[in-house]
Amino acid sequence: MIPKLQSREEMAQSEKLTREFDRLQQLIDALNSKDIPEGIAATITQQLAPLHNTGIPASQYGAQLKKTRGAILKLVKKQLKLVPQKHYQKLWMALGTTTLGLPFGVVYALMLKNFAFLGLGMPVGIGVGIAIGTKLDKQAKAEGRQLDIE
């Protein structure tokens, strides 16, 4: 069981800090709802330990929350294959745009000998990327590898 974070006084004054705190707290809640091995739970608890230090200034605390959230997501993706909702959709949209959309646009522009059509491949790449990513997200959900966060 991963312990919850302790709220801080500065959070009432900063909406951005509150949002980052809530996002990390939602991740902790989502992980606690899954069956996490003790070793990984202990590692996550160690990563959360510096956030309990009240000596961190509010300006650095928000960055530390974001950094810790990213490290935890990376750890659970690598070790447990757990991903947030729409993870693959976002990943494949970018991949489809760069690996399929740009080359398609270049080929199309060369065929027409008009580089005004260079951007025509982008929607194709985005569409293909979203389709592949959505399929992988549905598969992750069916296998129980999807966290209830976005």
LONU-629661 format. One record per residue (C-alpha): y, z, x; residue in one letter; chain; residue number from 1. Coordinates in Angstrom, 3 decimals, always signed. Example, Ala and Ser with C-alpha at 12.3 -4.5 7.8 and 13.67 -1.06 7.14 Angstrom:
% residues 2
{y=-4.500 | z=+7.800 | x=+12.300 | res=A | chain=A | n=1}
{y=-1.060 | z=+7.140 | x=+13.670 | res=S | chain=A | n=2}
% end
This chain:
% residues 150
{y=+0.000 | z=+0.000 | x=+0.000 | res=M | chain=A | n=1}
{y=+3.346 | z=-1.067 | x=+1.401 | res=I | chain=A | n=2}
{y=+6.124 | z=+1.496 | x=+0.812 | res=P | chain=A | n=3}
{y=+9.252 | z=+0.517 | x=-1.096 | res=K | chain=A | n=4}
{y=+12.624 | z=+0.338 | x=+0.624 | res=L | chain=A | n=5}
{y=+15.194 | z=+3.085 | x=+0.164 | res=Q | chain=A | n=6}
{y=+18.434 | z=+2.005 | x=-1.488 | res=S | chain=A | n=7}
{y=+21.673 | z=+2.436 | x=+0.482 | res=R | chain=A | n=8}
{y=+25.189 | z=+3.360 | x=-0.620 | res=E | chain=A | n=9}
{y=+26.775 | z=+0.147 | x=+0.735 | res=E | chain=A | n=10}
{y=+24.724 | z=-1.951 | x=-1.663 | res=M | chain=A | n=11}
{y=+26.951 | z=-1.062 | x=-4.621 | res=A | chain=A | n=12}
{y=+29.885 | z=-2.701 | x=-2.834 | res=Q | chain=A | n=13}
{y=+28.212 | z=-5.936 | x=-1.745 | res=S | chain=A | n=14}
{y=+26.538 | z=-8.355 | x=-4.153 | res=E | chain=A | n=15}
{y=+25.058 | z=-10.364 | x=-1.278 | res=K | chain=A | n=16}
{y=+23.503 | z=-7.256 | x=+0.270 | res=L | chain=A | n=17}
{y=+22.075 | z=-6.236 | x=-3.101 | res=T | chain=A | n=18}
{y=+20.590 | z=-9.711 | x=-3.585 | res=R | chain=A | n=19}
{y=+18.879 | z=-9.672 | x=-0.164 | res=E | chain=A | n=20}
{y=+17.588 | z=-6.139 | x=-0.795 | res=F | chain=A | n=21}
{y=+16.184 | z=-7.174 | x=-4.180 | res=D | chain=A | n=22}
{y=+14.499 | z=-10.276 | x=-2.718 | res=R | chain=A | n=23}
{y=+12.727 | z=-8.182 | x=-0.077 | res=L | chain=A | n=24}
{y=+11.785 | z=-5.562 | x=-2.659 | res=Q | chain=A | n=25}
{y=+10.302 | z=-8.283 | x=-4.895 | res=Q | chain=A | n=26}
{y=+8.254 | z=-9.535 | x=-1.946 | res=L | chain=A | n=27}
{y=+6.938 | z=-6.018 | x=-1.317 | res=I | chain=A | n=28}
{y=+6.047 | z=-5.639 | x=-5.013 | res=D | chain=A | n=29}
{y=+4.290 | z=-9.041 | x=-5.037 | res=A | chain=A | n=30}
{y=+2.298 | z=-8.118 | x=-1.930 | res=L | chain=A | n=31}
{y=+1.339 | z=-4.748 | x=-3.402 | res=N | chain=A | n=32}
{y=-0.062 | z=-6.555 | x=-6.451 | res=S | chain=A | n=33}
{y=-2.431 | z=-8.499 | x=-4.155 | res=K | chain=A | n=34}
{y=-5.383 | z=-7.136 | x=-2.224 | res=D | chain=A | n=35}
{y=-3.854 | z=-6.892 | x=+1.263 | res=I | chain=A | n=36}
{y=-6.039 | z=-5.717 | x=+4.180 | res=P | chain=A | n=37}
{y=-4.991 | z=-2.376 | x=+5.693 | res=E | chain=A | n=38}
{y=-4.200 | z=-3.881 | x=+9.102 | res=G | chain=A | n=39}
{y=-1.731 | z=-6.383 | x=+7.683 | res=I | chain=A | n=40}
{y=-0.207 | z=-3.758 | x=+5.372 | res=A | chain=A | n=41}
{y=+0.318 | z=-1.524 | x=+8.409 | res=A | chain=A | n=42}
{y=+1.979 | z=-4.374 | x=+10.306 | res=T | chain=A | n=43}
{y=+4.314 | z=-5.047 | x=+7.369 | res=I | chain=A | n=44}
{y=+5.130 | z=-1.340 | x=+7.133 | res=T | chain=A | n=45}
{y=+6.045 | z=-1.365 | x=+10.841 | res=Q | chain=A | n=46}
{y=+8.316 | z=-4.360 | x=+10.278 | res=Q | chain=A | n=47}
{y=+10.040 | z=-2.478 | x=+7.444 | res=L | chain=A | n=48}
{y=+10.524 | z=+0.727 | x=+9.470 | res=A | chain=A | n=49}
{y=+13.814 | z=-0.313 | x=+11.160 | res=P | chain=A | n=50}
{y=+15.347 | z=-0.933 | x=+7.728 | res=L | chain=A | n=51}
{y=+15.080 | z=+2.785 | x=+6.922 | res=H | chain=A | n=52}
{y=+17.568 | z=+3.546 | x=+9.715 | res=N | chain=A | n=53}
{y=+20.849 | z=+4.480 | x=+8.020 | res=T | chain=A | n=54}
{y=+22.799 | z=+3.850 | x=+11.228 | res=G | chain=A | n=55}
{y=+22.685 | z=+0.061 | x=+10.782 | res=I | chain=A | n=56}
{y=+26.098 | z=-1.248 | x=+9.638 | res=P | chain=A | n=57}
{y=+26.171 | z=-3.037 | x=+6.270 | res=A | chain=A | n=58}
{y=+27.094 | z=-6.351 | x=+7.910 | res=S | chain=A | n=59}
{y=+23.976 | z=-6.255 | x=+10.088 | res=Q | chain=A | n=60}
{y=+21.753 | z=-4.747 | x=+7.398 | res=Y | chain=A | n=61}
{y=+21.870 | z=-7.886 | x=+5.234 | res=G | chain=A | n=62}
{y=+20.894 | z=-10.083 | x=+8.180 | res=A | chain=A | n=63}
{y=+18.108 | z=-7.654 | x=+9.083 | res=Q | chain=A | n=64}
{y=+16.789 | z=-7.752 | x=+5.497 | res=L | chain=A | n=65}
{y=+16.697 | z=-11.556 | x=+5.570 | res=K | chain=A | n=66}
{y=+15.060 | z=-11.657 | x=+8.993 | res=K | chain=A | n=67}
{y=+12.407 | z=-9.116 | x=+7.977 | res=T | chain=A | n=68}
{y=+11.655 | z=-11.008 | x=+4.754 | res=R | chain=A | n=69}
{y=+11.159 | z=-14.221 | x=+6.706 | res=G | chain=A | n=70}
{y=+8.881 | z=-12.512 | x=+9.231 | res=A | chain=A | n=71}
{y=+6.746 | z=-10.984 | x=+6.475 | res=I | chain=A | n=72}
{y=+6.439 | z=-14.317 | x=+4.634 | res=L | chain=A | n=73}
{y=+5.433 | z=-16.019 | x=+7.873 | res=K | chain=A | n=74}
{y=+2.838 | z=-13.329 | x=+8.583 | res=L | chain=A | n=75}
{y=+1.184 | z=-13.458 | x=+5.156 | res=V | chain=A | n=76}
{y=+1.206 | z=-17.257 | x=+5.152 | res=K | chain=A | n=77}
{y=-0.487 | z=-17.383 | x=+8.535 | res=K | chain=A | n=78}
{y=-2.941 | z=-14.510 | x=+8.092 | res=Q | chain=A | n=79}
{y=-3.702 | z=-14.535 | x=+4.350 | res=L | chain=A | n=80}
{y=-2.610 | z=-18.039 | x=+3.272 | res=K | chain=A | n=81}
{y=-0.313 | z=-16.465 | x=+0.647 | res=L | chain=A | n=82}
{y=+2.785 | z=-18.496 | x=-0.247 | res=V | chain=A | n=83}
{y=+5.713 | z=-18.047 | x=-2.652 | res=P | chain=A | n=84}
{y=+6.083 | z=-20.200 | x=-5.755 | res=Q | chain=A | n=85}
{y=+7.273 | z=-23.766 | x=-5.100 | res=K | chain=A | n=86}
{y=+6.637 | z=-23.346 | x=-1.356 | res=H | chain=A | n=87}
{y=+4.729 | z=-26.589 | x=-0.975 | res=Y | chain=A | n=88}
{y=+7.074 | z=-28.452 | x=-3.305 | res=Q | chain=A | n=89}
{y=+10.081 | z=-27.624 | x=-1.108 | res=K | chain=A | n=90}
{y=+8.161 | z=-28.366 | x=+2.080 | res=L | chain=A | n=91}
{y=+6.796 | z=-31.711 | x=+0.911 | res=W | chain=A | n=92}
{y=+10.088 | z=-32.823 | x=-0.590 | res=M | chain=A | n=93}
{y=+11.643 | z=-32.600 | x=+2.870 | res=A | chain=A | n=94}
{y=+8.605 | z=-34.207 | x=+4.507 | res=L | chain=A | n=95}
{y=+8.490 | z=-37.022 | x=+1.952 | res=G | chain=A | n=96}
{y=+12.166 | z=-37.764 | x=+2.463 | res=T | chain=A | n=97}
{y=+11.939 | z=-37.943 | x=+6.251 | res=T | chain=A | n=98}
{y=+8.488 | z=-39.425 | x=+6.795 | res=T | chain=A | n=99}
{y=+8.273 | z=-41.804 | x=+3.833 | res=L | chain=A | n=100}
{y=+11.741 | z=-42.276 | x=+2.357 | res=G | chain=A | n=101}
{y=+13.679 | z=-43.127 | x=+5.505 | res=L | chain=A | n=102}
{y=+11.173 | z=-45.673 | x=+6.875 | res=P | chain=A | n=103}
{y=+10.830 | z=-47.244 | x=+3.420 | res=F | chain=A | n=104}
{y=+14.615 | z=-47.536 | x=+3.178 | res=G | chain=A | n=105}
{y=+14.865 | z=-49.115 | x=+6.631 | res=V | chain=A | n=106}
{y=+12.153 | z=-51.673 | x=+5.831 | res=V | chain=A | n=107}
{y=+13.765 | z=-52.493 | x=+2.495 | res=Y | chain=A | n=108}
{y=+17.205 | z=-52.846 | x=+4.097 | res=A | chain=A | n=109}
{y=+15.800 | z=-55.114 | x=+6.821 | res=L | chain=A | n=110}
{y=+14.008 | z=-57.276 | x=+4.270 | res=M | chain=A | n=111}
{y=+17.216 | z=-57.779 | x=+2.303 | res=L | chain=A | n=112}
{y=+19.322 | z=-57.966 | x=+5.500 | res=K | chain=A | n=113}
{y=+21.757 | z=-55.557 | x=+3.914 | res=N | chain=A | n=114}
{y=+21.941 | z=-51.992 | x=+5.182 | res=F | chain=A | n=115}
{y=+23.666 | z=-50.864 | x=+2.006 | res=A | chain=A | n=116}
{y=+20.127 | z=-50.449 | x=+0.641 | res=F | chain=A | n=117}
{y=+19.127 | z=-48.012 | x=+3.404 | res=L | chain=A | n=118}
{y=+19.304 | z=-45.028 | x=+1.057 | res=G | chain=A | n=119}
{y=+17.011 | z=-46.626 | x=-1.498 | res=L | chain=A | n=120}
{y=+13.947 | z=-45.082 | x=+0.105 | res=G | chain=A | n=121}
{y=+15.199 | z=-41.516 | x=-0.294 | res=M | chain=A | n=122}
{y=+14.400 | z=-41.152 | x=-4.008 | res=P | chain=A | n=123}
{y=+10.953 | z=-42.627 | x=-3.385 | res=V | chain=A | n=124}
{y=+10.285 | z=-40.115 | x=-0.598 | res=G | chain=A | n=125}
{y=+11.604 | z=-37.226 | x=-2.680 | res=I | chain=A | n=126}
{y=+9.452 | z=-38.232 | x=-5.661 | res=G | chain=A | n=127}
{y=+6.279 | z=-38.575 | x=-3.616 | res=V | chain=A | n=128}
{y=+7.012 | z=-35.307 | x=-1.796 | res=G | chain=A | n=129}
{y=+7.573 | z=-33.397 | x=-5.041 | res=I | chain=A | n=130}
{y=+4.354 | z=-34.823 | x=-6.518 | res=A | chain=A | n=131}
{y=+2.260 | z=-33.790 | x=-3.513 | res=I | chain=A | n=132}
{y=+3.962 | z=-30.378 | x=-3.276 | res=G | chain=A | n=133}
{y=+3.488 | z=-29.642 | x=-6.972 | res=T | chain=A | n=134}
{y=-0.206 | z=-30.480 | x=-6.684 | res=K | chain=A | n=135}
{y=-0.598 | z=-28.140 | x=-3.695 | res=L | chain=A | n=136}
{y=+1.330 | z=-25.366 | x=-5.492 | res=D | chain=A | n=137}
{y=-0.966 | z=-25.664 | x=-8.515 | res=K | chain=A | n=138}
{y=-3.980 | z=-25.514 | x=-6.207 | res=Q | chain=A | n=139}
{y=-2.614 | z=-22.393 | x=-4.462 | res=A | chain=A | n=140}
{y=-2.022 | z=-20.748 | x=-7.848 | res=K | chain=A | n=141}
{y=-5.532 | z=-21.596 | x=-9.026 | res=A | chain=A | n=142}
{y=-6.985 | z=-20.080 | x=-5.844 | res=E | chain=A | n=143}
{y=-4.874 | z=-16.925 | x=-6.251 | res=G | chain=A | n=144}
{y=-2.871 | z=-17.585 | x=-3.070 | res=R | chain=A | n=145}
{y=+0.533 | z=-17.699 | x=-4.742 | res=Q | chain=A | n=146}
{y=+2.930 | z=-14.754 | x=-4.770 | res=L | chain=A | n=147}
{y=+5.011 | z=-14.032 | x=-7.860 | res=D | chain=A | n=148}
{y=+8.296 | z=-14.720 | x=-6.069 | res=I | chain=A | n=149}
{y=+10.273 | z=-17.868 | x=-5.473 | res=E | chain=A | n=150}
% end
